[in-house]
Amino acid sequence: MIHAHMSMRQWLSNPYVLIVGFMSLTAALLAMLALLLLPQVSEVVDLMKWRMATAESFRVDADIEWHGWKTVSNNGGKANREQEAVRITTSGLVDRTDSESMEQTHKFRAAFGAPSVRYLFEGEYRRIGEENFLKLDTVPDDLGTFKLDRFSGRWLQLDFADVFGAVGVPFIGGSRSWSDEDRAYLADQLRITPFISVVNRLKDDTVNEIASLHYEIRPEVLFFKDFYLTEEKLRRGSELTDAERRGIDRFFANVQPEIGEMWIGRTDFRLYKLRLRFRYDDGVRDGVLSAMFDFSNFGEPVAVGRPEGEIEDVQKIIDSLLPGIVNSLPLAALGGQRVASEDESAAGLPSGDAVADPDSDRDGLTDTLEFFYGSDPNDPDSDGDGTGDGDEVEKGLNPTGSGGLFDFGMSEYLK
């Protein structure tokens, strides 16, 4: 016993043992202190939102998919289930260094249809300040009565603010009359609204070679709805009606969030990856919407530049088509619609002075619009049904055959 006691005393008096013991104790205390000083989950999320809101430049890759079924009735009244699928992928760069002139460029691919792809769009979008440029490398041969081959492979310039201002339906339209105060207020709401809640802390991970904090998250649908109501009020400059609010309530009541994931950098607290998932079921349409976002290249300069070569300004053509398209959208009943000006027909066609384009057959449609509608610019009644092309378009009818002018297939995804 005495020998054992002496051995213990000699072991404790060994300077090397004391040094190692002291270092271990110090390391343990530092680890405990570090745990106390680490930001809590809510602080991590708040830091991430602030870092993302103030990021001057970054790269974002997005992959958004909808897979579901829709119940439809045939002529015999029998209900059938039709499969639906939409997938949109984009890869782009955003530069907000100059607050007066944001620059961004995105390559995109949008595929519609199930079980096979019915419509495919591929191309590139660039924004330089207030200028918007679009190039479609792949387009469908046609979209119902619209012939799209003229768009393919060339740069088009358009005014998105004008387009969104004319559309004016929920989730799509915008207003050109927002004040700087309104925009600043909406930006603040984006930063402070708790769109997601953290469900669980997962094992730390590495994303894009960045050591990241990894969390299970759940989208907060109620806050998504509240933010949407705020945005709609600002966009329209007025309160929503009771009927509109009930419609929005019904929509969001059919949305059920599912568990997603989030990756935040351990040292810089930037968002590097986000996965969201929602299930929707309104009794007619049901399915799953999933979205994956990857962020990278923070702080790296973005050189966008205007497209080289010939650029076609298609704004006048779009302005002429928008009113008729908007009035045919199922969503139009939920939001404000654009009112045609005095110099426009009921179909939204501009006056001769508005579009410097001839009307060879003098049927009320310019030759360019005849091209897009697929009608004959040299025949005032292309389908020979006794009603002139211009009159049919004015009534929302197809000038090349039977049916409605804007029944071109895409609208079924908005019903």
C-alpha positions in Angstrom: 0.0 0.0 0.0 2.8 2.4 0.9 4.7 1.5 -2.3 1.6 2.2 -4.3 1.1 5.5 -2.6 4.6 6.6 -3.2 4.3 5.6 -6.9 1.3 7.8 -7.3 3.1 10.7 -5.7 6.0 10.2 -8.0 3.7 10.1 -11.0 1.9 13.3 -10.0 5.2 15.1 -9.4 6.4 14.3 -12.9 6.5 17.7 -14.7 5.5 16.1 -18.0 2.4 14.6 -16.5 1.5 17.9 -15.0 2.0 19.8 -18.3 -0.2 17.3 -20.2 -2.9 17.4 -17.5 -2.9 21.1 -17.4 -3.2 21.3 -21.2 -6.1 18.8 -21.2 -7.9 20.8 -18.5 -7.4 24.0 -20.4 -8.6 22.5 -23.6 -11.7 21.2 -21.9 -12.4 24.6 -20.4 -11.9 26.3 -23.8 -14.3 23.9 -25.4 -16.9 24.6 -22.8 -16.4 28.4 -23.3 -16.6 28.0 -27.1 -19.9 26.2 -26.7 -21.2 29.0 -24.6 -20.1 31.7 -27.0 -21.2 30.0 -30.2 -24.3 31.7 -31.8 -27.5 29.9 -31.0 -29.6 28.6 -33.9 -31.8 31.7 -34.1 -28.7 33.9 -34.2 -27.1 31.8 -36.9 -30.2 32.1 -39.1 -30.4 35.9 -38.4 -26.7 36.2 -39.3 -27.2 34.2 -42.5 -30.2 36.4 -43.6 -28.2 39.5 -43.0 -25.1 38.2 -44.9 -27.3 37.1 -47.8 -29.1 40.5 -47.9 -25.8 42.4 -48.0 -24.0 40.0 -50.4 -22.8 42.2 -53.3 -22.3 39.3 -55.8 -22.8 35.6 -55.9 -23.7 32.6 -58.1 -27.0 30.8 -57.7 -28.1 27.5 -59.2 -31.7 26.5 -58.8 -33.7 23.3 -59.6 -37.4 23.5 -59.2 -39.8 20.6 -59.9 -43.5 20.0 -59.7 -44.8 16.4 -60.0 -48.5 15.7 -59.5 -51.9 14.7 -60.9 -54.9 16.6 -62.0 -58.5 15.3 -62.1 -60.3 16.1 -65.3 -63.7 15.2 -66.8 -64.2 14.0 -70.3 -67.3 14.6 -72.4 -69.1 11.7 -70.7 -68.6 13.2 -67.3 -66.2 10.5 -66.2 -63.3 11.8 -64.1 -59.8 10.9 -65.2 -56.5 11.6 -63.6 -53.8 13.2 -65.8 -50.1 13.3 -64.8 -48.4 16.7 -64.6 -44.7 17.7 -64.5 -42.8 20.9 -64.7 -39.1 21.4 -64.2 -37.2 24.6 -64.3 -33.4 24.8 -63.8 -31.3 27.9 -63.9 -27.6 28.8 -63.3 -26.6 32.4 -63.0 -24.6 35.2 -61.5 -25.9 38.3 -59.7 -23.9 41.5 -59.0 -25.5 44.1 -56.7 -22.3 46.1 -56.2 -23.9 49.2 -57.8 -27.3 49.7 -56.1 -28.4 51.8 -59.1 -27.5 49.2 -61.7 -27.8 45.6 -60.8 -26.3 43.1 -63.2 -27.2 39.4 -63.6 -27.1 36.6 -66.1 -28.8 33.3 -66.0 -28.9 30.2 -68.3 -32.2 28.4 -67.9 -34.1 25.3 -69.0 -37.9 25.0 -68.5 -39.7 21.7 -69.4 -43.5 21.3 -69.2 -45.5 18.1 -69.6 -45.9 14.6 -68.4 -45.1 11.8 -68.8 -43.1 13.2 -71.8 -41.9 16.7 -72.3 -44.5 18.7 -74.3 -42.8 22.1 -74.2 -39.1 22.9 -73.8 -37.5 26.3 -73.5 -33.7 26.8 -73.1 -31.8 30.0 -73.3 -30.1 32.9 -71.4 -31.4 36.0 -69.6 -29.3 39.1 -68.9 -30.2 42.2 -66.9 -28.0 45.3 -67.0 -29.5 48.1 -64.9 -33.0 48.5 -66.3 -32.3 46.7 -69.6 -33.5 43.1 -70.1 -32.2 40.8 -72.7 -33.5 37.3 -73.5 -32.1 34.6 -75.9 -34.1 31.4 -76.6 -31.8 28.7 -78.0 -34.6 26.0 -77.8 -38.3 26.7 -78.2 -41.3 24.6 -79.2 -42.2 24.7 -82.9 -45.4 26.5 -81.9 -47.5 27.2 -78.9 -51.0 26.7 -80.2 -51.6 29.6 -82.5 -48.3 31.2 -81.8 -45.3 30.5 -84.1 -42.1 30.8 -82.1 -39.4 30.0 -84.6 -38.7 33.7 -85.2 -37.6 34.0 -81.5 -35.1 31.2 -81.7 -31.3 31.8 -81.6 -31.4 35.6 -81.3 -31.2 38.2 -78.6 -34.5 40.0 -77.8 -34.9 43.1 -75.7 -38.0 43.7 -73.5 -39.1 45.7 -70.6 -40.0 43.4 -67.8 -41.4 46.2 -65.6 -43.8 47.0 -68.4 -44.7 43.3 -68.8 -45.4 42.7 -65.1 -47.3 46.0 -64.9 -49.6 44.9 -67.7 -50.1 41.3 -66.4 -51.3 42.3 -62.9 -52.4 38.8 -61.7 -51.4 37.1 -58.4 -47.8 35.7 -58.2 -46.9 37.2 -61.6 -47.7 40.9 -62.0 -46.0 43.9 -60.6 -46.4 47.6 -60.4 -44.3 50.3 -62.0 -45.5 52.8 -59.4 -43.8 51.4 -56.3 -42.1 54.0 -54.3 -38.5 53.7 -53.0 -40.0 53.5 -49.5 -42.3 50.6 -50.5 -39.3 48.7 -52.0 -37.2 49.4 -48.9 -40.1 48.2 -46.6 -40.5 45.0 -48.6 -36.8 44.3 -48.5 -36.9 44.7 -44.7 -39.8 42.3 -44.5 -37.8 39.8 -46.5 -35.0 40.0 -43.9 -37.1 39.8 -40.8 -39.9 37.4 -41.8 -39.2 33.9 -40.3 -39.9 31.9 -43.5 -38.3 28.8 -42.1 -38.0 27.2 -38.6 -35.1 24.9 -37.6 -36.3 21.5 -36.6 -33.1 19.7 -35.8 -29.3 20.2 -35.9 -27.7 17.6 -38.1 -24.1 16.5 -38.4 -21.9 19.2 -39.9 -21.3 18.8 -43.6 -19.2 20.2 -46.4 -20.9 22.0 -49.3 -18.8 23.4 -52.3 -15.7 22.7 -50.2 -17.1 24.9 -47.4 -17.4 23.5 -43.9 -21.1 24.1 -43.1 -23.6 23.9 -40.3 -26.4 21.5 -41.4 -30.0 21.8 -40.2 -33.4 20.2 -40.8 -35.9 22.9 -41.5 -39.6 23.4 -42.1 -41.1 26.2 -44.3 -43.5 28.3 -42.3 -46.5 28.6 -44.7 -48.3 31.1 -42.5 -45.5 33.6 -42.9 -45.2 32.9 -46.6 -48.9 33.8 -46.8 -48.5 37.0 -44.7 -45.6 38.1 -46.8 -47.5 37.5 -50.0 -50.4 39.6 -48.6 -48.0 42.4 -47.8 -46.5 42.3 -51.2 -49.8 42.2 -53.0 -51.0 45.3 -51.0 -47.9 47.2 -52.0 -48.0 46.0 -55.6 -51.6 47.1 -56.1 -51.6 50.1 -53.9 -54.8 49.1 -52.2 -56.2 46.5 -49.7 -57.3 43.1 -51.0 -61.1 42.5 -51.1 -62.6 39.9 -48.8 -63.1 37.6 -51.8 -59.5 37.8 -52.8 -58.4 37.1 -49.2 -60.6 34.1 -49.0 -59.1 32.8 -52.3 -55.6 33.2 -51.0 -56.6 31.6 -47.7 -57.9 28.6 -49.6 -54.8 28.3 -51.6 -52.4 28.3 -48.7 -54.7 26.0 -46.7 -54.0 23.4 -49.3 -50.2 23.7 -49.0 -48.5 21.4 -46.5 -44.8 22.0 -45.8 -42.5 19.0 -45.5 -39.0 18.8 -43.9 -36.2 20.4 -45.9 -32.5 21.1 -45.3 -30.2 24.1 -45.0 -26.4 24.4 -45.0 -24.8 27.6 -43.5 -21.1 28.3 -43.6 -19.5 27.7 -40.2 -17.3 30.8 -40.3 -18.9 33.2 -42.7 -22.6 32.3 -42.0 -23.6 32.5 -45.6 -26.3 30.3 -47.0 -24.7 27.7 -49.3 -27.5 25.3 -49.9 -31.2 25.2 -49.4 -33.7 22.4 -50.0 -37.5 23.1 -49.7 -40.4 20.8 -50.3 -44.2 21.3 -50.2 -47.2 19.1 -50.8 -50.3 20.5 -52.4 -53.8 19.0 -52.6 -57.0 21.0 -53.3 -59.1 18.0 -54.3 -58.5 18.5 -58.0 -54.8 18.8 -58.3 -52.3 17.2 -55.9 -48.6 16.8 -56.0 -45.2 17.8 -54.7 -43.2 21.0 -55.3 -39.5 20.7 -54.5 -36.8 23.3 -54.8 -33.0 23.2 -54.4 -30.8 26.3 -54.4 -27.0 26.3 -54.4 -25.1 29.5 -53.6 -21.4 30.1 -54.3 -18.8 32.6 -55.5 -19.6 35.3 -53.0 -17.8 38.5 -53.5 -16.4 37.6 -56.9 -16.9 40.3 -59.6 -19.5 39.6 -62.3 -18.9 40.7 -65.8 -22.2 40.5 -67.7 -22.0 42.9 -70.6 -24.6 43.7 -73.3 -25.1 40.9 -75.9 -23.1 41.3 -79.0 -24.7 41.4 -82.5 -28.2 42.4 -83.5 -30.8 42.8 -80.8 -34.5 42.8 -81.7 -36.8 45.0 -79.6 -40.0 42.9 -79.1 -41.7 45.1 -76.6 -44.3 46.4 -79.0 -45.2 42.9 -80.0 -45.5 41.8 -76.4 -47.5 44.8 -75.5 -50.0 43.9 -78.3 -50.3 40.3 -77.1 -50.4 40.8 -73.3 -54.0 42.0 -72.8 -55.6 39.1 -74.6 -53.3 36.6 -72.9 -54.0 38.0 -69.5 -57.8 38.0 -69.9 -57.5 34.4 -70.8 -55.5 33.3 -67.8 -57.5 31.5 -65.1 -55.6 33.5 -62.4 -56.9 36.8 -63.9 -60.1 36.4 -61.9 -58.1 36.7 -58.6 -56.3 39.9 -59.4 -56.5 43.2 -61.3 -56.5 43.2 -65.0 -54.9 45.6 -67.3 -57.3 48.1 -68.9 -56.7 48.7 -72.6 -56.0 52.2 -73.6 -58.2 54.1 -76.0 -55.9 53.5 -79.0 -56.1 49.7 -78.5 -58.7 47.4 -79.7 -60.4 44.9 -77.4 -57.7 42.4 -78.3 -55.1 44.8 -77.2 -53.7 45.6 -80.6 -51.9 49.0 -80.7 -52.7 51.7 -83.3 -50.9 51.9 -86.5 -48.6 54.6 -85.1 -47.7 52.4 -82.1 -46.2 49.7 -84.3 -44.4 50.6 -87.5 -45.5 47.4 -89.3 -47.6 47.1 -92.4 -51.0 45.5 -92.6 -50.9 44.1 -96.1 -54.4 42.6 -96.2 -55.9 45.5 -94.1 -57.7 43.1 -91.7 -56.6 44.9 -88.6 -53.6 42.7 -87.8 -50.1 43.9 -88.7 -48.0 41.5 -90.8 -45.8 40.8 -87.8 -48.8 39.8 -85.6 -50.1 37.7 -88.5 -46.8 35.8 -88.3 -47.1 35.1 -84.6 -50.8 34.1 -84.9 -50.0 31.9 -87.9 -52.5 33.7 -90.1 -51.9 34.7 -93.7 -50.8 38.4 -93.9 -52.2 38.5 -97.5 -55.6 37.0 -96.7 -58.0 39.0 -94.5 -59.9 35.7 -93.7 -57.2 33.1 -93.3 -59.5 30.2 -92.3 -62.3 31.1 -94.7 -65.0 31.1 -92.0 -66.5 34.4 -93.1 -65.0 36.4 -90.2 -61.9 38.5 -90.8 -58.7 37.7 -89.0 -58.7 41.0 -87.1 -62.3 40.6 -85.9 -61.6 37.0 -84.7 -58.6 38.2 -82.7 -60.6 41.0 -81.3 -63.1 38.4 -80.0 -60.4 36.1 -78.7 -60.9 33.6 -81.4 -58.3 31.7 -83.4 -58.0 33.3 -86.9 -56.5 30.1 -88.4 -59.3 27.6 -87.3 -61.7 26.7 -84.6 -61.2 27.4 -80.9 -60.0 30.2 -78.7 -57.0 32.3 -79.6 -55.1 31.7 -76.4 -56.0 28.0 -75.9 -52.4 27.1 -76.5 -51.9 24.4 -73.9 -49.7 26.3 -71.4 -52.7 27.7 -69.5 -53.7 24.2 -68.2 -50.8 24.4 -65.8 -52.2 27.6 -64.3 -55.8 26.3 -63.8 
